[in-house]
Amino acid sequence: MDNYAKAKILKMLEDGKISSDDALRLIDAIDGEEPVRNSKQKYDVDYEFEADEIEIEAEKLEEEAEKLEAEAEILEEKLEDGYKNHFDDLEEKAQRIRDKAEEKRSESDEFREKAENFRQKAEELSAEISDKINEKLEGLNFGDFFNFGFDMRESVKREREFNVASNHQITIKNRNGNIKVSKTDKEAYAIFMIKSKRDADDVMKDIVISNDGNLMIDMQFRNGDEIYTRTRVDLELFLPELKYGDMIFKTTNGLVEAADLEANDVNVSSTNGRISVSDIKADQIIAYTTNGKVLSDRNKCKVLNITSTNGSVKANGNECTEMTLGTTNGSISNTESTAKRIFMRTTNGSVKSFRNSSDVHEAITSNAGITFSEFLPLGEKASIQLKTSNGSIKVENRDDVRIDFIASVGKNQKVKGDFKDYHAKGKEHVGSLKKGYDSQKKMVIDLKTSMGNVDFV
């Protein structure tokens, strides 16, 4: 009877109705040991509660690091304003601002390191929970009462092999966990890392897998036990170097990484997590997250659409026909990318474009500055629009590109540069730069800002 009672207690723990600390105290009571009113006196700490608290603290530190990085960007933008409005004491103020920005970034790095240490400590505490419970299970035989799995120290690993071929569609859907997809020189296979209060084999049975013609892995547990909705499954899928049909990778709470793939269309999304797409060849690549950064590196496609709601967007070395980079609360940075049309838009964040090449380029924000540096038109002429409401615009030109511009600035704001031709009437400033004036390649820039200056370098 004692074993049955203990099994019921462990079932309550498995279902989340009691804490691990409560389960240990109840088992002690069944064994005739005197329960301790304050369990912390016996087990030092409520491990499970503290592990949760540590994870929450780690997340807060990550958020603080993000805020500090944003403050560093604002400080650097103030530095640009310093160049324009306070020339006399420029060097001293500039150095102070640089030091402050570096201090913020160093502090940010420290927070990230602390967050990682906290997460490691949480894992160690979870291990101690497992050890305590396993001590209580030693020598007990529950028969067919329940099927338990209490190893919380690390994920349980399961592998599966698949048959895939050219033009197969690949679909992965997850609820709680990461998705990583990359290339292999072997046959297709997947590694499932399962963190569950149940046996990993039972979890695997409830994952929907279809490998008939196409490959589909669904880890959303729509039809399974309610406990599965809380199960975390991290998936790594390795695919041979083939050209596939459409690819869909979707999760709710976790990151998505896709690299070294070739397909028709690639659609990657998350609700709470970072997204990274790199070295992908496709007709169309779409990557979207609500809360997290999005990274796009060295992709080749006709259409590249990279967006976030609360997070920065960074692109580097992409070759596309049309490229759209967008976010609402975050900065956008694009470097050494090529596309006929490039659109970069955010609301609360800076926009930075370095050494990119296109025929049409838009960089738009509301509450930050824009940096546009060393741009090269794809053809002989490119049309550029740079627009912000509360921020300055800085344009750094190449020697081999001519710039003709129309700039609109607010009252008491300035347009500065070394001009070949120039005239101003009211808010409208029209001119050409001396630098690159005789060049064959040309860009026409329309610049607008209400609360900032325009500076040609």
Phi, psi and omega in degrees: 000325179299318180297320179295318179297319178294323178298319178296320178298314181293328176294321177297321177296316181299321182278359177081014182279336176225162178276166178297325179295318178297319180299317180296320181292320180294320178296321177299320181297319178296323180284359179088004177278145183290123178296145178263123182302311177259098186299337181295334178292332182267319185251016177071305180213158170280095191303314185296316180297316182293323178299317177297316180297321180295318179297319177298318179297320178298318179296320178297320179295321176299316179298319180296322178298319179298317180297319181295322177296321178295320178296323178298319179296318179298318179298321179292326176293325175297328177299318178299317177298325178299322178300328187269321192255344184226059188297324186300313181253034185301307189300316181295314181293320181300316181294322179297318181292319178299317180298319181294318178298317180294323178298318178297317181292323177295318178297321178299315180297322179297318178299318181295321178294319177297320179301317180295321177296320178297318180295323178295320179295322178298320178297319180296321178294321177298323178297320180294324176301312181301315182299317181298314182292318181297328175300320181289336183274344185301130176081358181264143177236110183270000180059230182258017182301302185215163176245108187254154171213106188243018179276097182262005183289323181206163180291152175269130186262132173228141180240147175222143175255152183225158172256119178230157181216171179304143178072002174294144175274137180243121181231128175229127177231132182228160177252304179233100179152166182274157172232126176230128181231129181208185188266152174219156175264010178253190172288160182296136175207163181227147174246121176258122175253112192249125172250105187215152173277357177248172178296137183299328180295324177293322177297315180300324180296331183268355173281128182276119180233128176233126181232035181262094182084307175243170178246123178227128177235115183244112182250029182272348175054047181295324187254005184268187177302151181299329181297333182294336180295343179258359182285133176262126177231117174263131184241133169242120180248130180244126186239142175296162182281087178228166171267120184260172173284222178286145177238133179231120178235117187221133173219165180259306181240088180166169179269162175230127176233129177228131185210150173057053182232156173228129185204174173289289176237144177235123181237117185236131181209153174211158175264312179232086179171158179284151177233138176224126174234129184211145175053044179251136173250124183197163173291316183220134175237121177239125179228125185218138170218156179271311182235094179161166177282156172232128180243136178225115185231128169056035177273150177235120185197171174280314182234127175238118181234106185243117184219151173219163174258309179237080180172160180280160177235127181230131180230148181206127171067027179276146177236109186218171171274314178226133183232126177237122178239119185216149172203171178254306180244084181169165180271162176232134178225133181223126185228133171051043177253154181233130176197152176296323179227129178237125178238124180233116186220132173215170178254307182242082180171158180282158176236127181230126180236116184238123171053039176267166183220129178194176174265329178228131182219124175241135174228113188228134173212172181247316190237049178189178182267170178233133174242126184231109193231132170052048179283145178232119176299144175293311177263210180281336185219140178231147178253124186238136172233124178236120188218130173214160178262309184240076180175165180265161179238128179241128180239121177249118188264156172275164177286337187255021178225132178272143176240122165249137187221155167232118184241135176240122182230162180284176180299136180070008175263157189237156169243119186239145177165176178261100191262144171275309175233141182196138168208151182228140176217108184066231181279345187266126178240127183234136180183182175225151179271151174293319181295122178076014187297326182267009184284155178284322178280144188214145170228140177254119187248131173253115183244136179220130173209145180260322186238042179199174180259166172243127185232118174263129184245000000 
